[in-house]
Amino acid sequence: LKVAALIPAAGSGTRLGQGPKAFVQVGGRTLLERSVAALAGHVHEVLVALPAGMELPKGVQARAIVGGQTRQESVLRLLEASGADLVLIHDAARPFLSADTVRAVLAVLEQTGAATAAQPVADTLVRADPFQADGTLWDERVERAGLWAVQTPQAGRRDWLLSAHRRAETEGYSATDDAGLLHWAGHQVTLVPGEASLFKVTTPGDLLLAEALAAVWDA
Ligand code: C5P
């Protein structure tokens, strides 16, 4: 079976404020370059969705296509551009992906057809009303046992993912991730323990963390 890595990297990086996020550097390498390098040795091909008008940074071994307006649209385009049987979808914005995690997700993918990296939630969770005028008010405590934070890589049979994405497009359903779409389409998704280092670089604070981690990661 042919396996491809699909990397959505077409985001604008609005919350980070440094231009298209995949092209931001930590420890002297772009987030995109780090994500591609983490996957290249494990799959038959790497496909990247880039913002319109951008090219792959020099030395990045991958095939590039133009992404869409949303992450979901970018992933649909990647799924359509790939000819692989199985795909591993990984956010460019999660540059610290270990070989152990890639292997673990791939192993479960081959057994079950749908898997994602995820971490058990460690913090106390509450639901709050986001629309309070004078500060957000604690509404209710949410039971933490059994809750996981979903990361990437997310992996699945490409035919399952394609039909879930196409159905979502037709029905106007949006999800923030692909495992969520597979679940919505009726597939069972297996959780594979991810790692804390797989956090998504989103805010300027995350970038500071990423810089610090890069020094250790690259040593
Ligand atoms: O915005 P966020 O950090 O949630 O994006 C997650 C991933 O999806 C990033 O790697 C980003 O580049 C990608 N993305 C995309 N196309 C978009 C929006 C986001 O490929 N239109």
Residues whose N, C-alpha, C, O or C-beta is under 5 A from the ligand:
A	BS01	C5P	P8 A9 A10 G11 A49 G67 G68 Q69 T70 R71 S74 D91 A92 A93 V201
